[in-house]
Structure formats: structure tokens, C-alpha cells
Amino acid sequence: MVYYGLSLSGASISDDPYVYLVLTGLMELPAYIFSGFIVQHFGRKASLSFSFLITTAVLFAVAFTPAEYSTTLLALAMVGKMAITASYQMIIFFSGELFPTEVRSRGVSTAVMMSRLGSIGAPFITDLVGSMYPWAPFVIFGSAALLAAAGTFLLPETRGQVLPDTVAHLEARERRQSNTILASQV
């Protein structure tokens, strides 16, 4: 939802929506190029959470920046577009690592389908809500990114982990990890 919402917000951020669209496309290039390196170095969970938090901060800043600061608004939107594009890229391969092999295609497909529900809602938020309250779509999208960052903290880190083949392997690994955590707390 945030990715498409930011893409569709060109009319409220820039005087020329065509230039805005070209710039958002250009911002996707470094996000796609560097997201893999970032994830390899910092891990999946931290990289994804940080990327969502950058998006949240930028969208809240856009919501409350006066319209006469058009260059600032455009620069903030481009940083937000780069951060949410990196997030979206990270989600794709992180979700593939979260599911065991025997249900991976169903799990990733379900995750992609849920993201499409958000993309269905994005135009309604930008057009209907934005026409009444120009700042509100950015607050909604920023809040969604904040919830996504918080939800990411609940996921296990998959960097350096052997991917489970079956649900039973995943459950056994989770039990071992929870027993290790309990033993270290005692």
C-alpha cells in the first residue's frame, strides 16, 4: 500500500506529475541495486525494519511540510520512494526464507496477494482521503510503514540460517531457539 500510495501521490507533491513519475522510477534503481548488499551486511530483519522506519519518518515529514517548500517535499518523497522500494525488494526474498520448502510457494503467494490488497486500497486513500485532507494519505501510509516495521521485529532472523525443508523442521528449530532463550534467562 505504501509503495503504490507514494507512487500515486505525484499530483500532491510535485507541480509536474510526469517529472515526479520519472524521478520515482530513477529512485528505484539504487534501491534495487543496494538492497541486496544491505541485507547481506546487516541481516534481513534489521534492514527491513530500518527501511520501513525511514519511510515512516519521511512520510510524516511530507505530511506536515508546507506546500510552498516544493523542493523539500520532492526530495523527501524521493527518499521515501527509495526506502519503500528497498523494503518491498527485501520483503520478496525475506518472505521466501521464512517459509519451509514444502509450503514456500503457497506462503510467498499468500504474502504477495496480501500486498495486492494494500495496492488496491492505495488509490482510494490518495484520491478520496487526499481530496478532503491533503496531509492524511501520508499519515496513513506512514502509519502503515510504522506497523510494518513493528511487525518485522516479530519475525525470526534468517541470515545465516539453514532454510527448513518441512513444517516439522521449522517447529523443531523454533522449539530449540525458545528453549535456548529460556535457559539463558535462568
C-alpha positions as CSV (number, residue, x, y, z in Angstrom):
1,M,0.0,0.0,0.0
2,V,2.8,2.4,0.9
3,Y,4.7,1.7,-2.3
4,Y,1.8,2.4,-4.6
5,G,0.4,5.2,-2.4
6,L,3.7,7.1,-2.7
7,S,3.8,6.4,-6.4
8,L,0.3,7.8,-6.9
9,S,0.8,10.9,-4.8
10,G,2.7,12.8,-7.5
11,A,-0.1,15.4,-8.0
12,S,0.0,16.4,-4.4
13,I,3.8,16.6,-4.2
14,S,5.0,17.9,-7.5
15,D,3.8,20.5,-9.9
16,D,4.5,18.2,-12.8
17,P,3.3,14.6,-12.2
18,Y,5.3,13.3,-15.2
19,V,8.6,14.6,-13.8
20,Y,7.6,13.1,-10.4
21,L,6.9,9.7,-12.1
22,V,10.3,9.7,-13.8
23,L,12.1,10.7,-10.6
24,T,10.4,7.9,-8.6
25,G,11.4,5.4,-11.3
26,L,15.0,6.6,-11.0
27,M,14.9,6.3,-7.2
28,E,14.0,2.6,-7.6
29,L,17.4,1.9,-9.3
30,P,19.6,2.5,-6.3
31,A,17.1,0.8,-4.0
32,Y,17.1,-2.4,-6.1
33,I,20.9,-2.3,-6.6
34,F,21.9,-1.7,-2.9
35,S,19.1,-3.6,-1.0
36,G,20.9,-6.9,-1.6
37,F,24.2,-5.6,-0.2
38,I,22.5,-4.0,2.8
39,V,20.6,-7.2,3.7
40,Q,23.8,-9.3,3.4
41,H,25.7,-7.0,5.7
42,F,23.1,-6.1,8.3
43,G,20.7,-9.0,8.1
44,R,17.1,-9.3,6.9
45,K,15.2,-8.2,10.0
46,A,17.3,-5.1,10.8
47,S,17.5,-3.9,7.2
48,L,13.8,-4.3,6.6
49,S,12.8,-2.6,9.9
50,F,15.2,0.3,9.3
51,S,13.9,0.8,5.8
52,F,10.3,0.9,7.0
53,L,11.3,3.3,9.7
54,I,13.0,5.7,7.2
55,T,9.8,5.5,5.1
56,T,7.7,6.3,8.2
57,A,9.8,9.3,9.1
58,V,9.8,10.7,5.6
59,L,6.1,10.3,5.1
60,F,5.3,12.0,8.4
61,A,7.6,14.8,7.4
62,V,5.9,15.1,4.0
63,A,2.5,15.2,5.7
64,F,3.5,18.3,7.8
65,T,5.8,20.2,5.4
66,P,4.1,23.3,4.0
67,A,3.3,23.1,0.2
68,E,5.4,26.2,-0.5
69,Y,8.5,24.1,0.2
70,S,8.1,22.1,-3.0
71,T,11.7,21.2,-3.5
72,T,11.9,19.8,0.1
73,L,8.7,17.9,-0.5
74,L,10.0,16.4,-3.7
75,A,13.3,15.4,-2.0
76,L,11.6,13.8,0.9
77,A,9.2,11.9,-1.4
78,M,12.2,10.6,-3.3
79,V,13.9,9.4,-0.2
80,G,10.7,7.7,0.9
81,K,10.3,6.1,-2.5
82,M,13.8,4.7,-2.4
83,A,13.3,3.4,1.2
84,I,9.9,1.7,0.4
85,T,11.2,0.3,-2.8
86,A,14.1,-1.3,-0.9
87,S,11.6,-2.6,1.7
88,Y,9.5,-4.1,-1.0
89,Q,12.5,-5.8,-2.5
90,M,13.6,-7.1,0.9
91,I,10.2,-8.5,1.6
92,I,10.2,-10.6,-1.5
93,F,13.3,-12.6,-0.6
94,F,12.8,-12.4,3.1
95,S,9.3,-14.0,2.8
96,G,10.8,-16.8,0.7
97,E,13.3,-17.6,3.5
98,L,10.6,-17.6,6.3
99,F,8.5,-20.5,4.9
100,P,9.7,-24.1,4.8
101,T,10.3,-25.6,1.3
102,E,7.1,-27.7,1.3
103,V,4.8,-24.6,1.7
104,R,7.1,-21.9,0.4
105,S,5.3,-21.2,-2.9
106,R,1.9,-21.0,-1.0
107,G,3.4,-18.8,1.7
108,V,5.0,-16.4,-0.7
109,S,1.9,-16.3,-2.9
110,T,-0.3,-15.5,0.1
111,A,2.1,-12.7,1.1
112,V,2.1,-11.3,-2.4
113,M,-1.7,-11.5,-2.5
114,M,-2.0,-9.6,0.7
115,S,0.3,-6.9,-0.6
116,R,-2.0,-6.6,-3.6
117,L,-4.9,-5.9,-1.2
118,G,-2.9,-2.9,0.0
119,S,-2.2,-1.8,-3.5
120,I,-6.0,-1.9,-4.2
121,G,-6.6,0.5,-1.3
122,A,-3.8,3.0,-2.1
123,P,-5.7,4.9,-4.9
124,F,-8.7,5.3,-2.7
125,I,-6.6,6.7,0.1
126,T,-4.8,9.1,-2.2
127,D,-7.8,10.2,-4.2
128,L,-10.7,10.2,-1.7
129,V,-9.0,10.9,1.6
130,G,-6.4,13.2,0.0
131,S,-9.1,15.4,-1.7
132,M,-10.5,16.2,1.7
133,Y,-7.3,16.3,3.8
134,P,-4.1,16.6,1.7
135,W,-1.9,15.5,4.6
136,A,-3.9,12.5,5.6
137,P,-2.7,10.0,3.0
138,F,0.9,10.5,4.1
139,V,-0.1,9.9,7.7
140,I,-2.0,6.8,6.8
141,F,0.9,5.5,4.7
142,G,3.5,6.5,7.3
143,S,1.4,4.7,10.0
144,A,1.2,1.6,7.8
145,A,5.0,1.6,7.4
146,L,5.4,2.0,11.1
147,L,3.2,-1.0,11.7
148,A,5.2,-3.0,9.2
149,A,8.4,-2.1,11.0
150,A,6.9,-3.2,14.3
151,G,5.6,-6.4,12.7
152,T,9.1,-7.1,11.3
153,F,10.5,-7.3,14.8
154,L,8.3,-10.3,15.5
155,L,9.9,-12.3,12.6
156,P,12.9,-14.5,13.0
157,E,16.2,-13.5,11.5
158,T,17.0,-15.8,8.6
159,R,20.5,-14.6,7.7
160,G,23.0,-17.5,8.0
161,Q,20.2,-19.9,8.9
162,V,19.6,-23.2,7.1
163,L,16.2,-23.0,5.4
164,P,13.8,-25.6,6.8
165,D,12.5,-28.2,4.4
166,T,9.3,-29.1,6.3
167,V,7.0,-27.5,8.8
168,A,8.2,-30.1,11.3
169,H,11.8,-28.9,10.8
170,L,10.7,-25.3,11.3
171,E,8.8,-26.2,14.5
172,A,11.7,-28.1,15.9
173,R,14.1,-25.2,15.2
174,E,11.7,-22.8,16.9
175,R,11.4,-25.1,20.0
176,R,15.2,-25.3,20.2
177,Q,15.5,-21.5,20.0
178,S,12.9,-20.9,22.6
179,N,14.5,-23.4,25.0
180,T,17.9,-21.7,24.5
181,I,16.3,-18.3,25.3
182,L,14.6,-19.7,28.4
183,A,17.8,-21.4,29.6
184,S,19.8,-18.2,29.1
185,Q,17.2,-16.2,31.2
186,V,17.5,-18.6,34.2
